[in-house]
Every structure is written in structure tokens, then in C-alpha cells.
Amino acid sequence: MVRNARASYAKGLSTPWWLWNILKSRRLTPLLAKLLTGIPGTSGLVWRLLGLTGRTSGDEKVLHFEMPSLAQMPALSRRHFRLLDPGCGVDSGPGPRIALFLGCIQNYLYPEAAEAMVRCLGGKVLVPLGQVCCGMPAWSAGALETAREFALQNLRALETANADFIVTGCAACASMIKEWPKLFSGKEAERELAVNLADKVREFSRLLGELKVFPFREPRDRSVTVTYHAPCHQRFDLGGVGESEDLLDRMFSDAFRPMPHGCCGQGGLFSIGNPELARKIFEKRLSAWDRTGSSIVVTTCSGCLLQWRAGTAHQSGGPRVLHLAELIDDCSKR
């Protein structure tokens, strides 16, 4: 209801129109990211670009949210990712053909999470280079035509992979890909392609469960305790969190401490536009984590990962926050 109201009246204008143009550009976004790489998150420049003048991480009320610096090299510009570009005719070998949908945060902020996913899946993962934002921010803002343009670009990129599965490390991206068919009418050829890709998309932990891939050894460090923050999109749109929690239970047994489910307060651009309210929501998650007594918080959503890391950046004695793939990859190396 909220999204439809925004589509009818706001037209997505609560966010600067040029932000959508940047995200839609396959060339401008990487170039801008490269230019901004040297600017620390504490500078406040990102806030001003988003039209949130004065809301820097130095402000007392929003000290909890520090925009992380951009990665020195986005995932899509890394050579070993390019070598797996389906356009280069790479043969993924025996087994299912898997394509990786990165999403903005894993591409520009946390490419190490994407690399960990590739390693966990044995390295044979196709990475279409033409992909852009999944469209979730525009979709949520009511800018439906912009969301449709994002979907079109991604459909063309992912179609080249001819994949059996499309894996993503972000529950929100997986949820949005399943919404792509709604952006096209039944008469449009793109709708059939969108439906086909929506059936193939898998959040990372779900794909591990389906393929029965468990590429890890039991952690040697017995002092490590782990809890899981379940993303809202995983809970409500993707069939639940069973695969993620079962996998962690198998890895850590008694060292896995389940945490009651709840929203972290990130919500895409919500936490940036409403930092005080987002903080109040996040404080409930911190209380839930504290009761588990765990040393590591794991999640499978890029937005949740951003919120947890930003929300605990200045907290002494806080948890180590990891993507599930990073945790598995770390345990596999020991």
C-alpha cells in the first residue's frame, strides 16, 4: 500500500532523481566509486550527495551510523571475476551452472563477501559483468519505471549466463529479483524471462542447502560463539531462515546461540533518511544479541551487514559481524 501510494503521488522523488541515473549507468557508477574511494565515510560527503545535509557521522545523534569507505576495487572490476564472465565462453565444468548476482553493497563496499561466496561454491561461478542495482531502492520509493529499467539491464546481463541457478549473498536482492515479473505486463516478452530468472534465484544459504554443499571444517577455536541475524526479506519473502540456522548449528553445535528474530532498522535508504528511528530499532537487536552472549553475528543480507557493522563500529566489546560466506570461508581455511 505504501509503495503504491508513493508510485501515485511521490513518484520516487523523495530521493534525488540523479541518484537513480547514477545507479542505472554501467560506466558512471564504477567511475564515481573510483573517484570517491579515497574519501572516508566520516567526511559527510555521501550524506550531502543523498540530500541529507548536515547528517554526518560526527553528529551526536547519528554517531552510530558511519558510512563505510568504498572498496579500493569493486568486485566487478577484479580480474578473476572477469575471467568467469559468461560472455568469454567460460565452461563452469560439471555440476549446475551458477551465476552470481552481486548487488550494490557487495560490489562497492564488501566485495570480500562476494569472493568468499565464490570460494565456498568451489570457484566455478559465472559473474555477468553488465549487472546493476537490483532495483529494490527504486521499487520501495515508488519509482517503478526506474525499477523496471534496472530489471531490464539485469535481465539482459543474466540471460547471457544461461545459468541453472542465480545466487546472491543478499536476501533483499533475491527478494527483489522475485518481484521483477511484476514490472512487466503479460504481453511483454521480458516478463517470461523475468519469471524464469525469478524461479532460478537463490539466497546463498538456501543454495548451499539445495546442493548439499558444506565446504567447511569444524572451527578449531572453541571460544567462538555465533548467532544469526535473520534478514526480514529472508524471513517473509524467501521461505524462512531454516537453511541458514541449520547450517550454523551443524558447524558450531552448542556454540551456536539462536537469537529471536527482528528487524535491524536498515531498510535500504530508510536508515539514512531516518537515523534516529533506525537506531531505536537497532538497539533492540543489540539487546537481543547481548542476551545470546555470542562473539560473532552472522547475516545473509548486505543491508543488514551494513547496519550491524555501522551500528557497532564505535561500541567497545561489540560482536564481530560477518556475512555467512565469510564465516564459512574463514573456517575452511583453518
FITI-475952 format. One record per residue (C-alpha): x, y, z. Coordinates in nm, 2 decimals. Layout:
N
+--------+--------+--------+
!      X !      Y !      Z !
+--------+--------+--------+
!      X !      Y !      Z !
...
+--------+--------+--------+
END
This chain:
334
+--------+--------+--------+
!      X !      Y !      Z !
+--------+--------+--------+
!   0.00 !   0.00 !   0.00 !
!   0.28 !   0.24 !   0.09 !
!   0.47 !   0.16 !  -0.23 !
!   0.16 !   0.21 !  -0.45 !
!   0.09 !   0.54 !  -0.27 !
!   0.45 !   0.66 !  -0.34 !
!   0.42 !   0.55 !  -0.70 !
!   0.10 !   0.75 !  -0.74 !
!   0.19 !   1.07 !  -0.56 !
!   0.56 !   1.08 !  -0.47 !
!   0.70 !   0.93 !  -0.80 !
!   1.01 !   0.83 !  -0.61 !
!   1.11 !   1.20 !  -0.57 !
!   1.20 !   1.16 !  -0.20 !
!   1.54 !   1.05 !  -0.34 !
!   1.73 !   1.28 !  -0.58 !
!   1.65 !   1.19 !  -0.94 !
!   2.01 !   1.19 !  -1.04 !
!   2.09 !   0.91 !  -0.79 !
!   1.88 !   0.67 !  -1.00 !
!   2.06 !   0.78 !  -1.31 !
!   2.40 !   0.71 !  -1.15 !
!   2.28 !   0.36 !  -1.03 !
!   2.15 !   0.28 !  -1.38 !
!   2.48 !   0.37 !  -1.55 !
!   2.72 !   0.08 !  -1.61 !
!   3.01 !   0.32 !  -1.66 !
!   2.93 !   0.62 !  -1.44 !
!   2.88 !   0.43 !  -1.12 !
!   3.22 !   0.25 !  -1.12 !
!   3.38 !   0.58 !  -1.22 !
!   3.22 !   0.77 !  -0.94 !
!   3.30 !   0.49 !  -0.70 !
!   3.67 !   0.51 !  -0.80 !
!   3.67 !   0.89 !  -0.75 !
!   3.52 !   0.86 !  -0.41 !
!   3.73 !   0.57 !  -0.29 !
!   3.98 !   0.79 !  -0.11 !
!   3.71 !   0.99 !   0.08 !
!   3.65 !   0.84 !   0.43 !
!   3.29 !   0.78 !   0.54 !
!   3.33 !   1.03 !   0.82 !
!   3.36 !   1.32 !   0.57 !
!   2.98 !   1.36 !   0.53 !
!   3.01 !   1.39 !   0.15 !
!   2.79 !   1.08 !   0.09 !
!   2.52 !   1.23 !   0.31 !
!   2.53 !   1.56 !   0.12 !
!   2.51 !   1.36 !  -0.21 !
!   2.20 !   1.19 !  -0.08 !
!   2.04 !   1.53 !   0.01 !
!   2.09 !   1.48 !   0.39 !
!   2.29 !   1.79 !   0.46 !
!   2.45 !   1.80 !   0.80 !
!   2.38 !   1.44 !   0.89 !
!   2.74 !   1.34 !   0.92 !
!   2.87 !   1.06 !   1.14 !
!   3.02 !   1.33 !   1.36 !
!   2.67 !   1.44 !   1.47 !
!   2.60 !   1.32 !   1.82 !
!   2.26 !   1.17 !   1.73 !
!   2.38 !   0.97 !   1.44 !
!   2.72 !   0.87 !   1.57 !
!   2.61 !   0.50 !   1.54 !
!   2.60 !   0.52 !   1.16 !
!   2.93 !   0.57 !   0.99 !
!   2.91 !   0.53 !   0.61 !
!   3.19 !   0.29 !   0.53 !
!   3.46 !   0.39 !   0.28 !
!   3.42 !   0.24 !  -0.07 !
!   3.63 !  -0.06 !  -0.16 !
!   3.95 !   0.02 !  -0.34 !
!   3.84 !  -0.21 !  -0.62 !
!   3.47 !  -0.31 !  -0.69 !
!   3.41 !  -0.68 !  -0.73 !
!   3.31 !  -0.64 !  -1.09 !
!   3.64 !  -0.49 !  -1.18 !
!   3.85 !  -0.76 !  -1.03 !
!   4.03 !  -0.97 !  -1.29 !
!   3.94 !  -1.32 !  -1.15 !
!   3.58 !  -1.21 !  -1.16 !
!   3.62 !  -1.11 !  -1.53 !
!   3.77 !  -1.45 !  -1.61 !
!   3.44 !  -1.61 !  -1.52 !
!   3.23 !  -1.37 !  -1.73 !
!   2.99 !  -1.59 !  -1.93 !
!   3.05 !  -1.37 !  -2.23 !
!   3.40 !  -1.51 !  -2.25 !
!   3.27 !  -1.86 !  -2.31 !
!   3.39 !  -2.00 !  -1.98 !
!   3.29 !  -2.36 !  -1.91 !
!   3.18 !  -2.39 !  -1.55 !
!   3.26 !  -2.77 !  -1.56 !
!   3.04 !  -3.05 !  -1.42 !
!   2.75 !  -2.97 !  -1.19 !
!   2.49 !  -2.70 !  -1.21 !
!   2.58 !  -2.37 !  -1.39 !
!   2.57 !  -2.09 !  -1.13 !
!   2.56 !  -1.72 !  -1.19 !
!   2.64 !  -1.46 !  -0.92 !
!   2.43 !  -1.15 !  -0.88 !
!   2.64 !  -0.92 !  -0.67 !
!   2.42 !  -0.62 !  -0.56 !
!   2.55 !  -0.27 !  -0.49 !
!   2.68 !  -0.32 !  -0.14 !
!   2.88 !  -0.63 !  -0.21 !
!   3.01 !  -0.48 !  -0.53 !
!   3.12 !  -0.14 !  -0.39 !
!   3.15 !  -0.19 !  -0.01 !
!   3.21 !  -0.56 !   0.08 !
!   3.35 !  -0.74 !  -0.23 !
!   3.52 !  -0.98 !   0.02 !
!   3.18 !  -1.13 !   0.09 !
!   3.12 !  -1.20 !  -0.28 !
!   3.47 !  -1.35 !  -0.31 !
!   3.40 !  -1.58 !  -0.01 !
!   3.08 !  -1.70 !  -0.18 !
!   3.26 !  -1.79 !  -0.49 !
!   3.52 !  -1.99 !  -0.29 !
!   3.25 !  -2.16 !  -0.09 !
!   3.09 !  -2.28 !  -0.42 !
!   3.41 !  -2.42 !  -0.55 !
!   3.52 !  -2.12 !  -0.76 !
!   3.31 !  -2.22 !  -1.06 !
!   3.07 !  -1.93 !  -1.06 !
!   2.98 !  -1.71 !  -1.36 !
!   2.97 !  -1.34 !  -1.30 !
!   2.78 !  -1.14 !  -1.56 !
!   2.95 !  -0.80 !  -1.59 !
!   2.65 !  -0.60 !  -1.72 !
!   2.46 !  -0.62 !  -1.39 !
!   2.35 !  -0.32 !  -1.20 !
!   2.14 !  -0.24 !  -0.89 !
!   1.86 !  -0.49 !  -0.83 !
!   1.61 !  -0.20 !  -0.82 !
!   1.49 !  -0.25 !  -0.46 !
!   1.56 !   0.11 !  -0.35 !
!   1.36 !   0.25 !  -0.65 !
!   1.09 !  -0.01 !  -0.61 !
!   1.04 !   0.08 !  -0.24 !
!   1.04 !   0.45 !  -0.32 !
!   0.76 !   0.41 !  -0.57 !
!   0.99 !   0.49 !  -0.87 !
!   0.85 !   0.19 !  -1.06 !
!   0.97 !   0.30 !  -1.40 !
!   1.32 !   0.33 !  -1.27 !
!   1.30 !  -0.02 !  -1.10 !
!   1.18 !  -0.15 !  -1.44 !
!   1.49 !  -0.01 !  -1.61 !
!   1.71 !  -0.17 !  -1.36 !
!   1.54 !  -0.50 !  -1.41 !
!   1.58 !  -0.48 !  -1.79 !
!   1.95 !  -0.42 !  -1.77 !
!   1.99 !  -0.71 !  -1.53 !
!   1.77 !  -0.94 !  -1.73 !
!   2.00 !  -0.89 !  -2.04 !
!   2.31 !  -0.95 !  -1.83 !
!   2.19 !  -1.26 !  -1.65 !
!   2.04 !  -1.41 !  -1.97 !
!   2.39 !  -1.44 !  -2.11 !
!   2.49 !  -1.67 !  -1.83 !
!   2.23 !  -1.94 !  -1.92 !
!   2.25 !  -2.05 !  -1.56 !
!   2.07 !  -2.32 !  -1.37 !
!   2.08 !  -2.11 !  -1.05 !
!   2.14 !  -1.74 !  -0.98 !
!   2.29 !  -1.70 !  -0.64 !
!   2.31 !  -1.38 !  -0.44 !
!   2.45 !  -1.31 !  -0.09 !
!   2.18 !  -1.06 !  -0.02 !
!   1.83 !  -1.16 !   0.08 !
!   1.69 !  -0.82 !  -0.02 !
!   1.83 !  -0.86 !  -0.38 !
!   1.69 !  -1.22 !  -0.40 !
!   1.35 !  -1.09 !  -0.29 !
!   1.36 !  -0.81 !  -0.55 !
!   1.46 !  -1.04 !  -0.83 !
!   1.14 !  -1.24 !  -0.75 !
!   0.95 !  -0.92 !  -0.79 !
!   1.08 !  -0.84 !  -1.14 !
!   0.79 !  -1.01 !  -1.32 !
!   0.55 !  -0.76 !  -1.16 !
!   0.73 !  -0.48 !  -1.35 !
!   0.62 !  -0.61 !  -1.69 !
!   0.28 !  -0.68 !  -1.84 !
!   0.18 !  -1.02 !  -1.96 !
!   0.22 !  -0.91 !  -2.32 !
!   0.58 !  -0.82 !  -2.29 !
!   0.85 !  -1.08 !  -2.38 !
!   1.06 !  -0.96 !  -2.09 !
!   0.80 !  -1.09 !  -1.84 !
!   0.86 !  -1.45 !  -1.94 !
!   1.23 !  -1.40 !  -1.89 !
!   1.18 !  -1.23 !  -1.56 !
!   0.96 !  -1.52 !  -1.44 !
!   1.23 !  -1.77 !  -1.55 !
!   1.51 !  -1.59 !  -1.36 !
!   1.29 !  -1.54 !  -1.06 !
!   1.25 !  -1.92 !  -1.03 !
!   1.63 !  -1.96 !  -1.05 !
!   1.73 !  -1.71 !  -0.79 !
!   1.86 !  -1.84 !  -0.45 !
!   1.99 !  -1.67 !  -0.14 !
!   2.33 !  -1.81 !  -0.06 !
!   2.25 !  -2.04 !   0.23 !
!   1.95 !  -2.18 !   0.05 !
!   2.16 !  -2.28 !  -0.25 !
!   2.41 !  -2.45 !  -0.02 !
!   2.13 !  -2.65 !   0.13 !
!   1.98 !  -2.75 !  -0.21 !
!   2.32 !  -2.85 !  -0.35 !
!   2.42 !  -3.02 !  -0.02 !
!   2.74 !  -2.81 !  -0.03 !
!   2.92 !  -2.79 !   0.31 !
!   3.27 !  -2.66 !   0.23 !
!   3.40 !  -2.62 !   0.58 !
!   3.56 !  -2.79 !   0.88 !
!   3.45 !  -2.75 !   1.24 !
!   3.61 !  -2.44 !   1.39 !
!   3.92 !  -2.51 !   1.60 !
!   3.87 !  -2.20 !   1.82 !
!   3.63 !  -2.34 !   2.08 !
!   3.59 !  -1.99 !   2.23 !
!   3.40 !  -1.87 !   1.93 !
!   3.02 !  -1.84 !   1.97 !
!   2.79 !  -1.75 !   1.69 !
!   2.44 !  -1.61 !   1.65 !
!   2.24 !  -1.54 !   1.34 !
!   2.05 !  -1.22 !   1.24 !
!   1.78 !  -1.33 !   1.01 !
!   1.70 !  -1.06 !   0.74 !
!   1.34 !  -0.96 !   0.71 !
!   1.33 !  -1.04 !   0.33 !
!   1.46 !  -1.39 !   0.41 !
!   1.20 !  -1.45 !   0.68 !
!   0.90 !  -1.32 !   0.49 !
!   0.98 !  -1.34 !   0.11 !
!   1.22 !  -1.63 !   0.07 !
!   1.07 !  -1.92 !   0.27 !
!   1.23 !  -1.87 !   0.61 !
!   1.57 !  -1.90 !   0.77 !
!   1.59 !  -2.27 !   0.83 !
!   1.88 !  -2.33 !   0.59 !
!   2.10 !  -2.06 !   0.75 !
!   2.03 !  -2.16 !   1.11 !
!   2.06 !  -2.54 !   1.04 !
!   2.40 !  -2.48 !   0.87 !
!   2.53 !  -2.28 !   1.16 !
!   2.40 !  -2.54 !   1.41 !
!   2.59 !  -2.81 !   1.21 !
!   2.91 !  -2.60 !   1.21 !
!   2.91 !  -2.49 !   1.57 !
!   2.67 !  -2.72 !   1.76 !
!   2.65 !  -2.59 !   2.12 !
!   2.84 !  -2.28 !   2.02 !
!   2.55 !  -2.16 !   1.80 !
!   2.32 !  -1.94 !   2.00 !
!   1.99 !  -1.87 !   1.83 !
!   1.87 !  -1.51 !   1.85 !
!   1.50 !  -1.40 !   1.84 !
!   1.41 !  -1.26 !   1.50 !
!   1.35 !  -0.89 !   1.44 !
!   1.43 !  -0.60 !   1.20 !
!   1.77 !  -0.43 !   1.23 !
!   1.63 !  -0.10 !   1.12 !
!   1.83 !  -0.07 !   0.80 !
!   1.55 !  -0.08 !   0.54 !
!   1.75 !   0.04 !   0.24 !
!   1.76 !   0.42 !   0.24 !
!   1.54 !   0.43 !   0.55 !
!   1.83 !   0.42 !   0.80 !
!   1.99 !   0.71 !   0.62 !
!   1.69 !   0.92 !   0.60 !
!   1.56 !   0.83 !   0.95 !
!   1.88 !   0.77 !   1.15 !
!   1.72 !   0.83 !   1.49 !
!   1.43 !   0.59 !   1.44 !
!   1.66 !   0.33 !   1.27 !
!   1.89 !   0.35 !   1.58 !
!   1.60 !   0.28 !   1.82 !
!   1.51 !  -0.03 !   1.61 !
!   1.87 !  -0.14 !   1.60 !
!   1.91 !  -0.11 !   1.98 !
!   1.65 !  -0.39 !   2.02 !
!   1.87 !  -0.61 !   1.81 !
!   2.18 !  -0.52 !   2.02 !
!   1.99 !  -0.62 !   2.33 !
!   1.89 !  -0.95 !   2.17 !
!   2.25 !  -1.01 !   2.07 !
!   2.37 !  -0.93 !   2.42 !
!   2.14 !  -1.19 !   2.57 !
!   2.29 !  -1.46 !   2.34 !
!   2.65 !  -1.40 !   2.48 !
!   2.78 !  -1.47 !   2.13 !
!   3.11 !  -1.33 !   1.99 !
!   3.00 !  -1.33 !   1.62 !
!   2.69 !  -1.21 !   1.45 !
!   2.63 !  -1.36 !   1.11 !
!   2.38 !  -1.25 !   0.84 !
!   2.30 !  -1.30 !   0.48 !
!   2.18 !  -0.96 !   0.37 !
!   2.40 !  -0.68 !   0.25 !
!   2.18 !  -0.41 !   0.42 !
!   2.18 !  -0.59 !   0.75 !
!   2.55 !  -0.64 !   0.73 !
!   2.59 !  -0.27 !   0.67 !
!   2.36 !  -0.18 !   0.96 !
!   2.53 !  -0.41 !   1.21 !
!   2.88 !  -0.30 !   1.12 !
!   2.79 !   0.06 !   1.12 !
!   2.58 !   0.03 !   1.44 !
!   2.86 !  -0.14 !   1.63 !
!   3.16 !   0.05 !   1.49 !
!   3.20 !   0.26 !   1.80 !
!   3.09 !   0.01 !   2.05 !
!   3.36 !  -0.14 !   2.27 !
!   3.32 !  -0.51 !   2.33 !
!   3.07 !  -0.55 !   2.04 !
!   3.04 !  -0.85 !   1.82 !
!   3.24 !  -0.94 !   1.51 !
!   2.99 !  -0.90 !   1.22 !
!   3.03 !  -1.13 !   0.92 !
!   2.85 !  -1.25 !   0.61 !
!   2.77 !  -1.62 !   0.63 !
!   3.00 !  -1.69 !   0.34 !
!   3.29 !  -1.51 !   0.51 !
!   3.24 !  -1.72 !   0.82 !
!   3.23 !  -2.05 !   0.62 !
!   3.53 !  -1.94 !   0.42 !
!   3.73 !  -1.84 !   0.73 !
!   3.66 !  -2.18 !   0.89 !
!   3.75 !  -2.37 !   0.58 !
!   4.10 !  -2.21 !   0.57 !
!   4.19 !  -2.33 !   0.92 !
+--------+--------+--------+
END
